[in-house]
Amino acid sequence: MTAPKIGNVVLRSRAVLAPMAGVSDRAYRELCMDMGAGCCVSEMVSSKALSFNSKKSEELMEISGRERPCGIQIFGDEPSCMAEAARHAMENRPDIIDINMGCPAPKISGNGSGSALMRDPKLCGEIVRAVVAVSNVPVTVKIRKGWDDGAVNAVEVAKICEAAGAAAITVHGRTRMQFYKPPVDYEIIRQVRHSVSVPVIANGDIDSAQKAKEVMELTGCDIVMVGRASMGNPWLFSQIKSYLEDPEKPLVFPTLEEKLGTMEAHITKMVAYKGEYIAMKQARKLVIGYFKGMRGAAALRNEAGRLSSLEDLQALKNRILRGNI
């Protein structure tokens, strides 16, 4: 299979890591790229926060060489402010600028950003046009099926974004009102795929190599985006890559030692980048992902919720390996 491209950016594989607030930080992006992700995208960055020189927003945009190709995702509802944010983001030399038009969180959509933009397709086009005008890398857009079942307009918005210069469009097959509840509508992704000429990336409940291939066949998309299913399971990217290349080849799954070793390395890197106090607070929900499917998972989740230091994590890992949990 030939390597997929977004504009002039060649992806490493056909499964890319979704931007996830509080999850897809630099440490996680590096891990998933090491595990075979085709590209990654930063946690979403507020265009308004950037206009006030927010230190936290600046940190969200830091990109290392191990992550590439890597995009920076920005959100907002004012074309001029979004253009300024893109200009600011370019200082970090991203490979892609991604525009968030899909976040369902009330604190984002309630302020007119994220998925709320889909209620104003004309504004969507204006934002894309403004960002494209100041970016020297491909500009992509992440949208949803629509606002609710009475306003399914992914095809309309996708066409407008393409006309405004978007180089690729990711479609999450749910409305804003669905948040992350099933079902995912892969038919709407197929419709978008056949209505535009730029690459379309399928997103929503892709949780196995087999599901990735099935979604690609259903939608006609050449690229899939994996989000929550990768939490605690970054091996999913290499499995998808292997399965697409040869469905007959047995998939490789990590041993308990490999899983826990990767967990420790992941959180250790978070601590190195953010400091122990902040990193360990954020790590609790990530550690839970590594425990999924393990014997005694409920007890392990409780243990994870009390982690406060890297030493705590290492002690818990050793107890699991000794069978003392």
SETI-611297 format. One record per residue (C-alpha): residue number from 0; residue in three letters; x, y, z. Coordinates in steps of 0.25 Angstrom, whole numbers. Last residue first. Layout:
ATOM | NUM | ALA | X | Y | Z
...
//
This chain:
ATOM | 324 | ILE | -13 | -30 | 175
ATOM | 323 | ASN | -1 | -38 | 180
ATOM | 322 | GLY | 2 | -46 | 167
ATOM | 321 | ARG | 17 | -42 | 167
ATOM | 320 | LEU | 15 | -35 | 154
ATOM | 319 | ILE | 4 | -27 | 159
ATOM | 318 | ARG | 11 | -23 | 172
ATOM | 317 | ASN | 23 | -18 | 164
ATOM | 316 | LYS | 14 | -9 | 155
ATOM | 315 | LEU | 8 | -4 | 168
ATOM | 314 | ALA | 21 | -1 | 174
ATOM | 313 | GLN | 26 | 6 | 161
ATOM | 312 | LEU | 13 | 15 | 161
ATOM | 311 | ASP | 15 | 19 | 175
ATOM | 310 | GLU | 29 | 23 | 173
ATOM | 309 | LEU | 25 | 31 | 161
ATOM | 308 | SER | 16 | 39 | 171
ATOM | 307 | SER | 2 | 42 | 175
ATOM | 306 | LEU | -6 | 30 | 171
ATOM | 305 | ARG | -19 | 29 | 178
ATOM | 304 | GLY | -28 | 27 | 166
ATOM | 303 | ALA | -19 | 16 | 161
ATOM | 302 | GLU | -22 | 8 | 173
ATOM | 301 | ASN | -37 | 9 | 171
ATOM | 300 | ARG | -35 | 5 | 156
ATOM | 299 | LEU | -26 | -7 | 160
ATOM | 298 | ALA | -37 | -12 | 170
ATOM | 297 | ALA | -47 | -12 | 158
ATOM | 296 | ALA | -37 | -18 | 148
ATOM | 295 | GLY | -35 | -30 | 157
ATOM | 294 | ARG | -30 | -39 | 146
ATOM | 293 | MET | -26 | -30 | 134
ATOM | 292 | GLY | -36 | -26 | 123
ATOM | 291 | LYS | -33 | -11 | 124
ATOM | 290 | PHE | -21 | -9 | 134
ATOM | 289 | TYR | -14 | 0 | 123
ATOM | 288 | GLY | -26 | 9 | 122
ATOM | 287 | ILE | -26 | 11 | 137
ATOM | 286 | VAL | -12 | 17 | 136
ATOM | 285 | LEU | -17 | 28 | 127
ATOM | 284 | LYS | -28 | 32 | 137
ATOM | 283 | ARG | -18 | 34 | 148
ATOM | 282 | ALA | -7 | 40 | 139
ATOM | 281 | GLN | -13 | 54 | 139
ATOM | 280 | LYS | -11 | 55 | 154
ATOM | 279 | MET | 3 | 49 | 153
ATOM | 278 | ALA | 7 | 58 | 142
ATOM | 277 | ILE | 4 | 71 | 150
ATOM | 276 | TYR | 11 | 67 | 163
ATOM | 275 | GLU | 22 | 60 | 156
ATOM | 274 | GLY | 27 | 71 | 147
ATOM | 273 | LYS | 22 | 73 | 133
ATOM | 272 | TYR | 32 | 68 | 123
ATOM | 271 | ALA | 40 | 58 | 132
ATOM | 270 | VAL | 27 | 54 | 139
ATOM | 269 | MET | 20 | 51 | 126
ATOM | 268 | LYS | 33 | 43 | 122
ATOM | 267 | THR | 32 | 34 | 134
ATOM | 266 | ILE | 17 | 32 | 131
ATOM | 265 | HIS | 19 | 26 | 118
ATOM | 264 | ALA | 31 | 18 | 122
ATOM | 263 | GLU | 23 | 12 | 134
ATOM | 262 | MET | 12 | 9 | 124
ATOM | 261 | THR | 21 | 3 | 114
ATOM | 260 | GLY | 27 | -6 | 125
ATOM | 259 | LEU | 13 | -10 | 130
ATOM | 258 | LYS | 9 | -14 | 116
ATOM | 257 | GLU | 22 | -21 | 113
ATOM | 256 | GLU | 22 | -29 | 126
ATOM | 255 | LEU | 7 | -33 | 124
ATOM | 254 | THR | 11 | -38 | 110
ATOM | 253 | PRO | 7 | -29 | 98
ATOM | 252 | PHE | -1 | -34 | 86
ATOM | 251 | VAL | 4 | -37 | 72
ATOM | 250 | LEU | -6 | -39 | 61
ATOM | 249 | PRO | -5 | -52 | 53
ATOM | 248 | LYS | -2 | -50 | 38
ATOM | 247 | GLU | -14 | -53 | 30
ATOM | 246 | PRO | -19 | -39 | 29
ATOM | 245 | ASP | -6 | -35 | 22
ATOM | 244 | GLU | -3 | -20 | 20
ATOM | 243 | LEU | -16 | -15 | 26
ATOM | 242 | TYR | -14 | -24 | 38
ATOM | 241 | SER | 0 | -20 | 41
ATOM | 240 | LYS | -3 | -5 | 41
ATOM | 239 | ILE | -15 | -7 | 49
ATOM | 238 | GLN | -7 | -16 | 59
ATOM | 237 | SER | 4 | -5 | 60
ATOM | 236 | PHE | -6 | 6 | 63
ATOM | 235 | LEU | -13 | -3 | 73
ATOM | 234 | TRP | 0 | -5 | 81
ATOM | 233 | PRO | -4 | 9 | 88
ATOM | 232 | ASN | -13 | 1 | 97
ATOM | 231 | GLY | -15 | 8 | 110
ATOM | 230 | MET | -22 | 19 | 103
ATOM | 229 | SER | -22 | 15 | 88
ATOM | 228 | ALA | -37 | 12 | 88
ATOM | 227 | ARG | -40 | 27 | 93
ATOM | 226 | GLY | -35 | 32 | 80
ATOM | 225 | VAL | -32 | 25 | 66
ATOM | 224 | MET | -33 | 33 | 53
ATOM | 223 | VAL | -35 | 25 | 40
ATOM | 222 | ILE | -28 | 28 | 27
ATOM | 221 | ASP | -32 | 22 | 13
ATOM | 220 | CYS | -46 | 25 | 14
ATOM | 219 | GLY | -56 | 18 | 5
ATOM | 218 | THR | -66 | 18 | 16
ATOM | 217 | LEU | -70 | 4 | 18
ATOM | 216 | GLU | -57 | -2 | 14
ATOM | 215 | MET | -49 | 7 | 23
ATOM | 214 | VAL | -58 | 4 | 34
ATOM | 213 | GLU | -56 | -11 | 33
ATOM | 212 | LYS | -41 | -9 | 32
ATOM | 211 | ALA | -41 | -1 | 45
ATOM | 210 | LYS | -51 | -10 | 51
ATOM | 209 | GLN | -42 | -22 | 49
ATOM | 208 | ALA | -30 | -15 | 54
ATOM | 207 | SER | -37 | -12 | 67
ATOM | 206 | ASP | -44 | 0 | 74
ATOM | 205 | ILE | -49 | 9 | 63
ATOM | 204 | ASP | -61 | 15 | 71
ATOM | 203 | GLY | -62 | 28 | 63
ATOM | 202 | ASN | -53 | 35 | 53
ATOM | 201 | ALA | -52 | 33 | 38
ATOM | 200 | ILE | -41 | 42 | 31
ATOM | 199 | VAL | -45 | 49 | 18
ATOM | 198 | PRO | -34 | 52 | 7
ATOM | 197 | VAL | -38 | 64 | -2
ATOM | 196 | SER | -47 | 61 | -14
ATOM | 195 | VAL | -60 | 64 | -7
ATOM | 194 | SER | -74 | 58 | -8
ATOM | 193 | HIS | -71 | 44 | -8
ATOM | 192 | ARG | -63 | 44 | 5
ATOM | 191 | VAL | -74 | 52 | 12
ATOM | 190 | GLN | -85 | 42 | 8
ATOM | 189 | ARG | -76 | 31 | 13
ATOM | 188 | ILE | -74 | 38 | 26
ATOM | 187 | ILE | -89 | 40 | 27
ATOM | 186 | GLU | -91 | 25 | 25
ATOM | 185 | TYR | -81 | 22 | 36
ATOM | 184 | ASP | -92 | 27 | 46
ATOM | 183 | VAL | -86 | 23 | 60
ATOM | 182 | PRO | -96 | 17 | 70
ATOM | 181 | PRO | -93 | 19 | 81
ATOM | 180 | LYS | -91 | 30 | 91
ATOM | 179 | TYR | -78 | 39 | 90
ATOM | 178 | PHE | -85 | 53 | 90
ATOM | 177 | GLN | -99 | 49 | 84
ATOM | 176 | MET | -103 | 64 | 84
ATOM | 175 | ARG | -91 | 68 | 76
ATOM | 174 | THR | -95 | 58 | 65
ATOM | 173 | ARG | -87 | 45 | 63
ATOM | 172 | GLY | -79 | 39 | 51
ATOM | 171 | HIS | -66 | 47 | 54
ATOM | 170 | VAL | -61 | 53 | 41
ATOM | 169 | THR | -47 | 57 | 38
ATOM | 168 | ILE | -45 | 66 | 27
ATOM | 167 | ALA | -33 | 68 | 18
ATOM | 166 | ALA | -25 | 79 | 11
ATOM | 165 | ALA | -35 | 90 | 15
ATOM | 164 | GLY | -35 | 102 | 5
ATOM | 163 | ALA | -48 | 109 | 6
ATOM | 162 | ALA | -54 | 101 | -5
ATOM | 161 | GLU | -51 | 88 | 4
ATOM | 160 | CYS | -57 | 95 | 16
ATOM | 159 | ILE | -70 | 98 | 9
ATOM | 158 | LYS | -71 | 84 | 3
ATOM | 157 | ALA | -68 | 78 | 17
ATOM | 156 | VAL | -79 | 87 | 23
ATOM | 155 | GLU | -89 | 83 | 13
ATOM | 154 | VAL | -86 | 68 | 15
ATOM | 153 | ALA | -86 | 69 | 30
ATOM | 152 | ASN | -99 | 75 | 30
ATOM | 151 | VAL | -108 | 67 | 39
ATOM | 150 | ALA | -117 | 77 | 46
ATOM | 149 | GLY | -129 | 70 | 51
ATOM | 148 | ASP | -121 | 58 | 57
ATOM | 147 | ASP | -113 | 68 | 65
ATOM | 146 | TRP | -101 | 77 | 63
ATOM | 145 | GLY | -95 | 70 | 50
ATOM | 144 | LYS | -88 | 58 | 47
ATOM | 143 | ARG | -76 | 63 | 53
ATOM | 142 | ILE | -64 | 72 | 48
ATOM | 141 | LYS | -49 | 72 | 49
ATOM | 140 | VAL | -42 | 81 | 39
ATOM | 139 | THR | -29 | 81 | 32
ATOM | 138 | VAL | -19 | 92 | 28
ATOM | 137 | PRO | -7 | 88 | 20
ATOM | 136 | VAL | 6 | 96 | 24
ATOM | 135 | ASN | 10 | 110 | 20
ATOM | 134 | SER | -1 | 116 | 28
ATOM | 133 | VAL | -6 | 130 | 28
ATOM | 132 | ALA | -16 | 129 | 17
ATOM | 131 | VAL | -20 | 115 | 21
ATOM | 130 | VAL | -25 | 120 | 34
ATOM | 129 | ALA | -34 | 131 | 29
ATOM | 128 | ARG | -40 | 122 | 18
ATOM | 127 | VAL | -43 | 112 | 29
ATOM | 126 | ILE | -49 | 122 | 38
ATOM | 125 | GLU | -58 | 128 | 27
ATOM | 124 | GLY | -62 | 114 | 22
ATOM | 123 | CYS | -67 | 110 | 36
ATOM | 122 | LEU | -74 | 123 | 37
ATOM | 121 | LYS | -82 | 120 | 25
ATOM | 120 | PRO | -86 | 106 | 31
ATOM | 119 | ASP | -92 | 113 | 44
ATOM | 118 | ARG | -98 | 102 | 52
ATOM | 117 | MET | -85 | 94 | 49
ATOM | 116 | LEU | -77 | 104 | 58
ATOM | 115 | ALA | -84 | 99 | 70
ATOM | 114 | SER | -76 | 86 | 69
ATOM | 113 | GLY | -63 | 93 | 74
ATOM | 112 | SER | -66 | 108 | 77
ATOM | 111 | GLY | -78 | 116 | 80
ATOM | 110 | ASN | -76 | 118 | 95
ATOM | 109 | GLY | -85 | 106 | 98
ATOM | 108 | SER | -77 | 97 | 88
ATOM | 107 | ILE | -65 | 99 | 97
ATOM | 106 | LYS | -69 | 99 | 111
ATOM | 105 | PRO | -81 | 89 | 107
ATOM | 104 | ALA | -71 | 79 | 102
ATOM | 103 | PRO | -75 | 74 | 88
ATOM | 102 | CYS | -62 | 77 | 81
ATOM | 101 | GLY | -64 | 75 | 66
ATOM | 100 | MET | -60 | 88 | 58
ATOM | 99 | ASN | -46 | 87 | 63
ATOM | 98 | ILE | -36 | 93 | 52
ATOM | 97 | ASP | -24 | 86 | 50
ATOM | 96 | ILE | -10 | 92 | 45
ATOM | 95 | ILE | -1 | 82 | 39
ATOM | 94 | ASP | 14 | 79 | 39
ATOM | 93 | PRO | 16 | 88 | 52
ATOM | 92 | ARG | 28 | 97 | 52
ATOM | 91 | ASN | 26 | 102 | 66
ATOM | 90 | GLU | 26 | 117 | 61
ATOM | 89 | MET | 15 | 112 | 52
ATOM | 88 | ALA | 6 | 112 | 64
ATOM | 87 | HIS | 6 | 127 | 65
ATOM | 86 | ARG | 2 | 129 | 51
ATOM | 85 | ALA | -9 | 119 | 53
ATOM | 84 | ALA | -14 | 126 | 66
ATOM | 83 | GLU | -14 | 139 | 58
ATOM | 82 | ALA | -22 | 133 | 47
ATOM | 81 | MET | -32 | 128 | 58
ATOM | 80 | CYS | -33 | 142 | 64
ATOM | 79 | SER | -36 | 147 | 50
ATOM | 78 | PRO | -46 | 136 | 47
ATOM | 77 | GLU | -54 | 137 | 61
ATOM | 76 | ASP | -60 | 125 | 66
ATOM | 75 | GLY | -49 | 117 | 73
ATOM | 74 | PHE | -41 | 105 | 73
ATOM | 73 | ILE | -26 | 101 | 69
ATOM | 72 | GLN | -20 | 87 | 67
ATOM | 71 | ILE | -5 | 86 | 64
ATOM | 70 | GLY | -1 | 75 | 55
ATOM | 69 | CYS | 10 | 65 | 56
ATOM | 68 | PRO | 18 | 57 | 45
ATOM | 67 | ARG | 26 | 56 | 53
ATOM | 66 | GLU | 26 | 52 | 68
ATOM | 65 | ARG | 40 | 48 | 70
ATOM | 64 | GLY | 45 | 62 | 66
ATOM | 63 | SER | 39 | 68 | 78
ATOM | 62 | ILE | 27 | 78 | 77
ATOM | 61 | GLU | 23 | 88 | 87
ATOM | 60 | MET | 9 | 94 | 84
ATOM | 59 | LEU | 2 | 90 | 98
ATOM | 58 | GLU | 14 | 98 | 105
ATOM | 57 | GLU | 10 | 111 | 98
ATOM | 56 | SER | -5 | 108 | 102
ATOM | 55 | LYS | 0 | 107 | 117
ATOM | 54 | LYS | 8 | 119 | 116
ATOM | 53 | SER | -4 | 127 | 111
ATOM | 52 | ASN | 1 | 139 | 102
ATOM | 51 | PHE | -13 | 146 | 103
ATOM | 50 | SER | -15 | 144 | 88
ATOM | 49 | LEU | -12 | 130 | 90
ATOM | 48 | ALA | -23 | 128 | 100
ATOM | 47 | LYS | -33 | 134 | 90
ATOM | 46 | SER | -28 | 123 | 80
ATOM | 45 | SER | -30 | 112 | 90
ATOM | 44 | VAL | -21 | 100 | 87
ATOM | 43 | MET | -26 | 86 | 85
ATOM | 42 | GLU | -17 | 75 | 90
ATOM | 41 | SER | -7 | 73 | 79
ATOM | 40 | VAL | -9 | 64 | 66
ATOM | 39 | CYS | -2 | 51 | 62
ATOM | 38 | CYS | 3 | 44 | 50
ATOM | 37 | GLY | 3 | 31 | 44
ATOM | 36 | ALA | 3 | 24 | 57
ATOM | 35 | GLY | 13 | 12 | 58
ATOM | 34 | MET | 16 | 9 | 73
ATOM | 33 | ASP | 27 | 20 | 73
ATOM | 32 | MET | 17 | 30 | 68
ATOM | 31 | CYS | 8 | 25 | 79
ATOM | 30 | LEU | 19 | 27 | 90
ATOM | 29 | GLU | 23 | 41 | 84
ATOM | 28 | ARG | 9 | 46 | 84
ATOM | 27 | TYR | 6 | 41 | 98
ATOM | 26 | ALA | 19 | 48 | 104
ATOM | 25 | ARG | 15 | 61 | 96
ATOM | 24 | ASP | 1 | 62 | 101
ATOM | 23 | SER | -10 | 53 | 95
ATOM | 22 | VAL | -18 | 51 | 108
ATOM | 21 | GLY | -23 | 63 | 115
ATOM | 20 | ALA | -31 | 68 | 103
ATOM | 19 | MET | -30 | 57 | 92
ATOM | 18 | PRO | -25 | 60 | 78
ATOM | 17 | ALA | -27 | 47 | 70
ATOM | 16 | LEU | -15 | 38 | 67
ATOM | 15 | VAL | -14 | 34 | 52
ATOM | 14 | ALA | -16 | 20 | 46
ATOM | 13 | ARG | -12 | 19 | 31
ATOM | 12 | SER | 3 | 19 | 33
ATOM | 11 | ARG | 15 | 28 | 33
ATOM | 10 | LEU | 8 | 40 | 27
ATOM | 9 | VAL | 14 | 48 | 16
ATOM | 8 | VAL | 11 | 63 | 17
ATOM | 7 | ASN | 10 | 70 | 3
ATOM | 6 | GLY | -5 | 72 | 4
ATOM | 5 | ILE | -9 | 61 | 14
ATOM | 4 | LYS | -2 | 48 | 8
ATOM | 3 | PRO | -5 | 33 | 10
ATOM | 2 | ALA | 7 | 24 | 8
ATOM | 1 | THR | 5 | 14 | -4
ATOM | 0 | MET | 0 | 0 | 0
//
